[in-house]
Amino acid sequence: MKLDIKKMKKAIKYFEGEHDFKAFKASGTSSKSSVRTIYKAEIIVKEKDKIWIELTGNGFLYNMVRIIAGTLVDVGLGNLEPEEIPNIIEEQKRENAGKTLPPQGLYLVKVEYD
């Protein structure tokens, strides 16, 4: 699968900042609010065939990272344009975001508290 990394890098920047991530949460999520802040979002190519998606934020909803990753894959495949991400966030409709990617390869790097 050939992904357009340049478009993915452009798209991921739209996730930075405080947003209502309702479109990027699994149904049945018990959180009262779906507003979260993403402080840093980036795509890193570690090897020729491996891509890292790094997100730093104040909290994440159930499956939020996996859905964001699925949406970025859609951008990389040309199914979505990077400029569509703000509309997906604003419309808050789960069906407009990408599929939920499987959990393999997903891991938590660090938790920080003030």
C-alpha positions as CSV (number, residue, x, y, z in Angstrom):
1,M,0.0,0.0,0.0
2,K,1.5,3.3,-1.1
3,L,0.7,6.2,1.1
4,D,1.2,9.9,0.3
5,I,3.2,10.9,3.4
6,K,3.3,14.6,2.4
7,K,-0.6,14.8,2.5
8,M,-0.7,12.8,5.8
9,K,1.8,15.3,7.4
10,K,-0.4,18.2,6.2
11,A,-3.6,16.5,7.5
12,I,-2.3,15.6,11.0
13,K,-1.7,19.3,11.8
14,Y,-5.4,19.9,11.7
15,F,-5.8,17.8,14.8
16,E,-3.7,20.1,16.9
17,G,-5.4,22.4,19.3
18,E,-8.6,22.1,21.4
19,H,-11.5,20.4,19.5
20,D,-14.6,18.4,20.1
21,F,-13.4,14.9,18.9
22,K,-16.9,13.4,18.8
23,A,-16.3,12.1,15.2
24,F,-13.2,10.3,16.5
25,K,-14.6,8.3,19.4
26,A,-16.2,4.8,19.5
27,S,-19.9,4.5,20.2
28,G,-20.6,3.7,23.8
29,T,-17.8,6.0,25.1
30,S,-18.8,6.9,28.7
31,S,-16.9,10.3,28.7
32,K,-19.1,13.2,29.5
33,S,-17.2,15.5,27.2
34,S,-15.5,14.7,23.9
35,V,-13.4,17.9,24.0
36,R,-9.7,17.3,24.1
37,T,-6.5,19.2,23.4
38,I,-3.8,17.8,21.1
39,Y,-0.6,19.6,21.8
40,K,1.5,17.9,19.2
41,A,0.6,15.7,16.2
42,E,3.1,14.4,13.7
43,I,3.9,11.8,11.2
44,I,7.4,10.3,11.4
45,V,8.9,7.9,8.8
46,K,11.2,5.7,10.8
47,E,12.1,3.3,8.1
48,K,11.2,2.9,4.4
49,D,8.1,0.9,5.2
50,K,7.2,2.1,8.8
51,I,5.2,5.2,9.7
52,W,4.8,6.5,13.2
53,I,1.9,8.7,14.2
54,E,2.6,10.5,17.4
55,L,0.0,12.4,19.3
56,T,0.5,14.3,22.6
57,G,-2.6,15.5,24.3
58,N,-4.4,16.1,27.6
59,G,-6.5,13.0,27.2
60,F,-7.9,10.6,24.6
61,L,-11.3,9.1,24.0
62,Y,-11.9,5.4,23.5
63,N,-10.4,4.4,20.1
64,M,-9.7,8.1,19.3
65,V,-6.1,7.5,18.2
66,R,-7.0,4.4,16.1
67,I,-9.8,6.4,14.3
68,I,-7.5,9.4,13.8
69,A,-4.9,7.0,12.3
70,G,-7.5,5.4,10.1
71,T,-8.5,8.9,8.8
72,L,-4.9,9.7,8.1
73,V,-4.5,6.4,6.1
74,D,-7.6,7.5,4.1
75,V,-5.8,10.8,3.4
76,G,-2.6,8.9,2.4
77,L,-4.6,6.7,0.0
78,G,-6.2,9.7,-1.6
79,N,-9.7,9.0,-0.3
80,L,-9.8,12.2,1.7
81,E,-8.0,15.5,1.2
82,P,-6.1,17.0,4.1
83,E,-8.3,20.1,4.0
84,E,-11.4,17.9,4.8
85,I,-10.2,17.2,8.3
86,P,-11.5,20.5,9.9
87,N,-15.0,19.8,8.4
88,I,-15.0,16.3,9.8
89,I,-14.0,17.6,13.3
90,E,-16.7,20.4,13.1
91,E,-19.5,18.2,11.8
92,Q,-18.9,15.7,14.6
93,K,-20.3,12.7,12.7
94,R,-18.4,9.5,13.2
95,E,-19.3,8.2,9.7
96,N,-17.3,11.0,8.1
97,A,-14.0,9.9,9.8
98,G,-11.9,7.0,8.8
99,K,-12.2,3.4,10.0
100,T,-10.9,2.3,13.3
101,L,-7.5,0.7,12.7
102,P,-6.6,-2.5,14.6
103,P,-4.6,-2.1,17.9
104,Q,-1.5,-3.9,16.7
105,G,1.4,-1.4,16.8
106,L,-0.4,1.1,19.1
107,Y,1.3,1.8,22.3
108,L,1.5,4.4,25.1
109,V,4.9,6.0,25.4
110,K,4.5,8.2,28.5
111,V,2.1,9.7,30.9
112,E,2.9,13.0,32.6
113,Y,1.1,14.7,35.5
114,D,1.5,18.3,36.7
